[in-house]
Amino acid sequence: MKIVTWNVGGLHSPVKRKKILQALHRKGVHIALLQETHLDTPEHMKLKSGWVAEVYDNPAVGKKVSVEILMQKGVDFRVDWQYQDRGGRFLVLKEIMEGTELALGNFYGPNVQDVALNNRLRQILLSFGDCPTILGGDFNAVADLTMDRSGARGGGGS
């Protein structure tokens, strides 16, 4: 199972959208976690073509931010539960994949620490108990500044 996370920086351009979908297909991606798509709910269906069987989205108001989860055709899954925040920052699916219960999340963090947002995501993930969890995304921050190799020391971005 190949899972990729990618901050795409907007997918309004049909050419860019096609190139990204083709790149994911060429790499044999089964699940793609996309951040910063800037698509609203009707537009996200433009991602459902070719190899993509299902698209789960959490659009943000005003086409800012937004995250998507793309599932390849042929992946055996059933979504039992879906949670998304109101700001388009994260999307969590609880599903049965290939006979195994699994939590799958996609997160796009703000450029400055948002403790309330991080705590909400943590609460959602902890509610799954010992369910295997995959969380990908662009966190835009580091959990431990001593391990940050970017040289940034403000605690915001890296």
The 8 nearest C-alpha neighbors of each residue, nearest first, counted from 0:
[[1, 29, 2, 28, 30, 74, 27, 3],
 [0, 2, 28, 29, 30, 3, 27, 31],
 [3, 1, 30, 31, 28, 29, 0, 4],
 [4, 2, 31, 32, 30, 5, 1, 28],
 [3, 5, 32, 136, 33, 31, 135, 2],
 [6, 4, 33, 7, 34, 32, 3, 136],
 [7, 5, 34, 33, 8, 35, 137, 4],
 [6, 8, 9, 5, 35, 36, 34, 33],
 [9, 7, 35, 6, 36, 10, 34, 37],
 [10, 8, 36, 37, 7, 35, 11, 38],
 [11, 9, 36, 16, 12, 15, 37, 38],
 [12, 10, 9, 13, 38, 16, 37, 15],
 [11, 13, 15, 14, 10, 16, 9, 17],
 [12, 14, 16, 15, 17, 11, 10, 18],
 [15, 13, 17, 12, 16, 18, 19, 11],
 [16, 14, 18, 12, 17, 13, 19, 10],
 [15, 17, 13, 19, 10, 14, 18, 12],
 [16, 18, 20, 14, 15, 19, 21, 13],
 [19, 17, 21, 15, 20, 16, 22, 14],
 [18, 20, 22, 16, 21, 17, 15, 23],
 [21, 19, 23, 17, 22, 18, 24, 16],
 [20, 22, 24, 18, 19, 23, 17, 25],
 [23, 21, 19, 25, 24, 20, 18, 26],
 [22, 24, 20, 26, 21, 28, 25, 19],
 [23, 25, 21, 27, 26, 22, 28, 20],
 [26, 24, 22, 27, 23, 21, 28, 20],
 [25, 27, 23, 24, 28, 22, 21, 1],
 [28, 26, 24, 25, 29, 23, 1, 22],
 [29, 27, 1, 23, 26, 30, 24, 2],
 [28, 30, 71, 1, 2, 70, 0, 27],
 [31, 29, 2, 70, 69, 28, 71, 3],
 [32, 30, 3, 69, 68, 2, 4, 33],
 [31, 33, 4, 68, 105, 67, 3, 5],
 [34, 32, 5, 67, 66, 6, 4, 31],
 [33, 35, 66, 6, 36, 107, 7, 5],
 [36, 34, 64, 8, 65, 37, 9, 6],
 [35, 37, 9, 10, 38, 34, 65, 8],
 [38, 36, 62, 63, 9, 64, 35, 65],
 [39, 37, 36, 42, 62, 43, 58, 40],
 [38, 40, 58, 42, 41, 62, 43, 37],
 [39, 41, 43, 42, 58, 38, 56, 44],
 [42, 40, 43, 39, 44, 38, 45, 58],
 [43, 41, 39, 44, 40, 38, 45, 46],
 [42, 44, 45, 40, 41, 38, 46, 39],
 [43, 45, 46, 47, 42, 41, 54, 40],
 [46, 44, 43, 47, 42, 48, 41, 16],
 [47, 45, 44, 43, 48, 54, 51, 16],
 [48, 46, 51, 44, 45, 54, 52, 53],
 [47, 49, 51, 46, 50, 45, 52, 44],
 [48, 50, 51, 47, 52, 72, 20, 24],
 [49, 51, 71, 72, 48, 52, 24, 47],
 [52, 50, 71, 47, 48, 72, 49, 70],
 [53, 51, 72, 71, 70, 47, 50, 54],
 [54, 52, 70, 51, 69, 47, 55, 71],
 [53, 55, 69, 68, 47, 56, 70, 67],
 [56, 54, 68, 67, 69, 53, 57, 90],
 [57, 55, 67, 66, 58, 54, 68, 43],
 [56, 58, 87, 66, 65, 83, 90, 67],
 [59, 57, 65, 87, 39, 56, 40, 38],
 [58, 60, 87, 65, 86, 62, 63, 64],
 [59, 61, 62, 63, 58, 86, 87, 39],
 [60, 62, 63, 59, 39, 37, 58, 64],
 [63, 61, 37, 59, 60, 38, 39, 64],
 [64, 62, 37, 61, 59, 65, 60, 35],
 [63, 65, 35, 37, 59, 87, 36, 62],
 [66, 64, 87, 58, 59, 35, 57, 37],
 [65, 67, 34, 57, 33, 56, 35, 36],
 [68, 66, 56, 33, 55, 32, 69, 57],
 [67, 69, 32, 55, 31, 54, 33, 56],
 [68, 70, 54, 31, 30, 53, 51, 67],
 [71, 69, 30, 53, 52, 51, 29, 54],
 [72, 70, 51, 29, 52, 50, 74, 30],
 [71, 73, 52, 51, 74, 50, 70, 53],
 [72, 74, 75, 71, 52, 29, 70, 76],
 [75, 73, 72, 71, 76, 29, 70, 97],
 [74, 76, 97, 96, 73, 77, 98, 95],
 [77, 75, 96, 95, 74, 97, 94, 78],
 [76, 78, 95, 94, 79, 96, 75, 93],
 [77, 79, 94, 80, 93, 92, 95, 76],
 [80, 78, 94, 93, 77, 81, 95, 92],
 [79, 81, 93, 78, 92, 94, 82, 91],
 [80, 82, 92, 91, 93, 83, 79, 78],
 [83, 81, 91, 90, 92, 80, 84, 89],
 [84, 82, 90, 89, 57, 91, 85, 81],
 [83, 85, 86, 89, 87, 88, 82, 90],
 [86, 84, 87, 83, 59, 88, 57, 58],
 [85, 87, 59, 88, 84, 60, 58, 65],
 [86, 88, 59, 65, 58, 57, 85, 89],
 [89, 87, 107, 86, 106, 65, 84, 108],
 [90, 88, 106, 105, 83, 87, 84, 107],
 [89, 91, 83, 105, 104, 82, 57, 106],
 [92, 90, 104, 82, 103, 81, 83, 105],
 [93, 91, 81, 103, 102, 80, 94, 104],
 [94, 92, 102, 80, 79, 101, 78, 81],
 [93, 95, 78, 79, 101, 77, 100, 92],
 [94, 96, 100, 99, 77, 76, 98, 101],
 [97, 95, 76, 99, 98, 75, 94, 100],
 [96, 98, 75, 99, 76, 95, 74, 100],
 [99, 97, 96, 95, 100, 76, 75, 101],
 [100, 98, 96, 95, 97, 101, 94, 131],
 [99, 101, 95, 94, 96, 130, 98, 102],
 [102, 100, 131, 94, 93, 132, 130, 95],
 [101, 103, 93, 132, 92, 133, 131, 94],
 [104, 102, 133, 92, 91, 132, 134, 93],
 [105, 103, 91, 134, 90, 133, 92, 135],
 [104, 106, 135, 136, 90, 89, 32, 134],
 [107, 105, 89, 136, 88, 108, 137, 135],
 [108, 106, 137, 88, 138, 136, 34, 89],
 [109, 107, 138, 139, 137, 106, 88, 110],
 [108, 110, 111, 139, 112, 107, 113, 138],
 [109, 111, 156, 139, 155, 108, 112, 140],
 [112, 110, 155, 109, 113, 156, 140, 154],
 [111, 113, 155, 114, 109, 110, 140, 154],
 [114, 112, 116, 115, 117, 111, 109, 108],
 [113, 115, 117, 116, 118, 112, 119, 111],
 [114, 116, 118, 117, 113, 119, 120, 112],
 [117, 115, 119, 113, 118, 114, 120, 108],
 [116, 118, 114, 120, 119, 115, 121, 113],
 [119, 117, 121, 115, 120, 116, 114, 122],
 [120, 118, 122, 116, 121, 117, 115, 123],
 [119, 121, 123, 117, 122, 118, 124, 116],
 [120, 122, 118, 124, 119, 123, 125, 117],
 [123, 121, 119, 125, 120, 124, 118, 126],
 [124, 122, 120, 126, 121, 125, 119, 127],
 [123, 125, 121, 126, 122, 127, 120, 132],
 [126, 124, 122, 127, 123, 128, 121, 129],
 [125, 127, 123, 124, 128, 122, 121, 129],
 [128, 126, 125, 130, 124, 129, 123, 102],
 [129, 127, 126, 130, 125, 124, 131, 132],
 [128, 130, 131, 127, 125, 132, 126, 101],
 [129, 131, 127, 128, 101, 132, 100, 102],
 [132, 130, 101, 129, 102, 133, 100, 127],
 [133, 131, 102, 101, 103, 130, 134, 124],
 [132, 134, 103, 104, 102, 135, 131, 101],
 [135, 133, 104, 105, 103, 132, 136, 106],
 [136, 134, 105, 4, 104, 106, 133, 32],
 [135, 137, 106, 105, 107, 4, 138, 34],
 [136, 138, 107, 139, 108, 106, 6, 34],
 [137, 139, 108, 140, 107, 136, 106, 109],
 [140, 138, 156, 108, 110, 137, 157, 109],
 [141, 139, 156, 155, 138, 157, 154, 142],
 [140, 142, 143, 144, 147, 157, 154, 139],
 [141, 143, 144, 140, 146, 154, 147, 145],
 [142, 144, 145, 141, 146, 147, 154, 140],
 [145, 143, 147, 146, 141, 142, 152, 154],
 [144, 146, 143, 147, 148, 152, 142, 141],
 [145, 147, 144, 143, 148, 141, 142, 149],
 [148, 146, 144, 145, 149, 141, 143, 150],
 [147, 149, 150, 146, 151, 145, 157, 144],
 [150, 148, 151, 147, 157, 152, 156, 146],
 [149, 151, 148, 152, 147, 157, 144, 153],
 [152, 150, 149, 153, 157, 156, 154, 147],
 [151, 153, 154, 150, 144, 155, 147, 149],
 [154, 152, 155, 151, 156, 144, 111, 157],
 [155, 153, 152, 156, 140, 144, 141, 112],
 [156, 154, 111, 140, 153, 112, 110, 157],
 [157, 155, 140, 139, 110, 154, 111, 141],
 [156, 140, 149, 151, 139, 141, 155, 147]]
